[in-house]
Amino acid sequence: MNNKGLHIVLEQNRRQDFLDWLERQKQKESVQQVLTKYEITTEESRNCTTCKGRIDATATWPLGNKDEESGSDYLAFNQIYYKRNGVWNNLQDELDKLIKDDIFYDVDKTEEPFKSMDQDEQDRYEELTSLEVKRLKYICYMLRTLIRYMERENSNDPARAADYWKKICLKFKVKYKKEEETTDDDGGDGDDTIVTKIFGCFDSTSESYWCNKTGNECPSELSDDDFDNVSNRTEIDGITYIHTGCTYEESITLENTYQFLGPGATLDADTYYITYKSKNMVVKIREKLKEMTIEGAFAPITNAPGFYNNEFYENSLRPDLDNALLIMLSSHCKDKKAIPQDLIVYEGNATSKPLGEFRIKQEDSINCIDDFDGLKAHESGEILQIRLKQLMFDELSEDGTGHRVVSSDIDRFNQFIDNTLERNGIEDDIIVDSDGKLQLEHLIGLGKILENKPIGLEKILK
């Protein structure tokens, strides 16, 4: 078989690998049920499964009329407006624009069949630019908005929405780079293919350095300095070396447990290895975290460990917290996963002793790192009750008569928790038993409460 014919076969095999992978992709069952109702098959919808994990599955653009009033019930489809970044735009006009151009997405190279491909083949599946990432997320939100509209009982024209959904989905294409080749022209039959370009990682500090791979040989003239932010290619002896596809690895050890919520993921106290493609990505994330400010404050206990001691947070918890956020943000930038909405920090390698609770602020930015906008101190009634019980238990002296936390701090904390629970509409379920230990009221019964509460309160406030 001549080289040209072999190249065609290899190209077809690579394409078939992708098609086989695509056939295994499925929409969420509840979404596919809506689409099937409007005669959109699983084959027609699978191309859009790339939106899963990129955005919050419950988020949509608000819909309303031209007077910027919320609600799309009974409106003609061409009279529906959607709200984005505080601005109302005509929905149909925007959909007509979206179906004019291809919508590129990237694939997860840690999945099969991509992770089993050699580096050169992996490099043909390209990363998205920041603008392409932003556009893809925006369109994914639009698809989710159309699904919600199709689900609503009083939508005037759900079939029109389904038609637009299908047309947009057909515009989704994986971002794929074809190998550039030239053929010789020596008067022969033209079947011999001469490869004049080599794609690979040409950074010697990277794990995926092309010149270190078995069977690869780089000329002595090739140097890391040949590639910079201006040019990613250099030519030596008629061969163009194109710098792409580098990966880097860093180990991070966490001392505490971090529970991210919405979407959920728990990072136990352990050592983690993060991989990234941009050498400066971790540097930029660390700079972002160093500048991060925490809005709000926790309950006012001055000399107790835990999340209600803000000095403890800044001096002891903050470095470990920044490492956990680094792991989360590197995953967001690499895998295009949505940023979680909440975070609870637990001491050590268990989810029994909370150290902090935060809302995660977000922005819709063209830069994945800037999608994260800092933390806001947050206390849920449940976490506060658990922590208060542990605080009082831990801070009592062995004979139950003294406290390492002064009584004035206890009074201030109790006032804080009472106000917080009342504000959150949660009934105070905490009482003190006869041993001076905090208990949850519903666990010991009303009789025990009446019997033990006066004695316990006397001891704990003594």
Stockholm file with secondary structure:
# STOCKHOLM 1.0

chainA/1-462         MNNKGLHIVLEQNRRQDFLDWLERQKQKESVQQVLTKYEITTEESRNCTTCKGRIDATATWPLGNKDEESGSDYLAFNQIYYKRNGVWNNLQDELDKLIKDDIFYDVDKTEEPFKSMDQDEQDRYEELTSLEVKRLKYICYMLRTLIRYMERENSNDPARAADYWKKICLKFKVKYKKEEETTDDDGGDGDDTIVTKIFGCFDSTSESYWCNKTGNECPSELSDDDFDNVSNRTEIDGITYIHTGCTYEESITLENTYQFLGPGATLDADTYYITYKSKNMVVKIREKLKEMTIEGAFAPITNAPGFYNNEFYENSLRPDLDNALLIMLSSHCKDKKAIPQDLIVYEGNATSKPLGEFRIKQEDSINCIDDFDGLKAHESGEILQIRLKQLMFDELSEDGTGHRVVSSDIDRFNQFIDNTLERNGIEDDIIVDSDGKLQLEHLIGLGKILENKPIGLEKILK
#=GR chainA/1-462 SS CCHHHHHHHHHHHHHHHHHHHHHTCCCCHHHHHHHHHTTCCHHHHGGGGGGTTTSCTTCCCCEECTTCCBCCTTCCGGGCEEEETTEEEEHHHHHHHHTTSCEEECCCTTSTTGGGSCHHHHHTBCCCCHHHHHHHHHHHHHHHHHHHHHHCTTCSCHHHHHHHHHHHHHTEEECBCCCCCEECCSSSCSCCEECCEEEEBCCTTSTTBGGGSTTCCCCTTCCGGGCCSSCSEEEETTEEEEECCCCEEEEEECSSEEEEETTTEEECSSEEEEEESCTTHHHHHHHHHHHCCEESCCCCCSSSSSTTCHHHIIIIIHHHHHHHHHHHHHHHHHHCCCCCSEEEEESTTSSSSEEEEEEEEECCCSSTGGGEEEEEECCCHHHHHHHHHHHHHHHBCTTSSCBSSCHHHHHHHHHHHHHHHHHTTCCCCEEECTTSCEEEHHHHCHHHHHHHHHHHHHHHHC
#=GC SS_cons         CCHHHHHHHHHHHHHHHHHHHHHTCCCCHHHHHHHHHTTCCHHHHGGGGGGTTTSCTTCCCCEECTTCCBCCTTCCGGGCEEEETTEEEEHHHHHHHHTTSCEEECCCTTSTTGGGSCHHHHHTBCCCCHHHHHHHHHHHHHHHHHHHHHHCTTCSCHHHHHHHHHHHHHTEEECBCCCCCEECCSSSCSCCEECCEEEEBCCTTSTTBGGGSTTCCCCTTCCGGGCCSSCSEEEETTEEEEECCCCEEEEEECSSEEEEETTTEEECSSEEEEEESCTTHHHHHHHHHHHCCEESCCCCCSSSSSTTCHHHIIIIIHHHHHHHHHHHHHHHHHHCCCCCSEEEEESTTSSSSEEEEEEEEECCCSSTGGGEEEEEECCCHHHHHHHHHHHHHHHBCTTSSCBSSCHHHHHHHHHHHHHHHHHTTCCCCEEECTTSCEEEHHHHCHHHHHHHHHHHHHHHHC
//
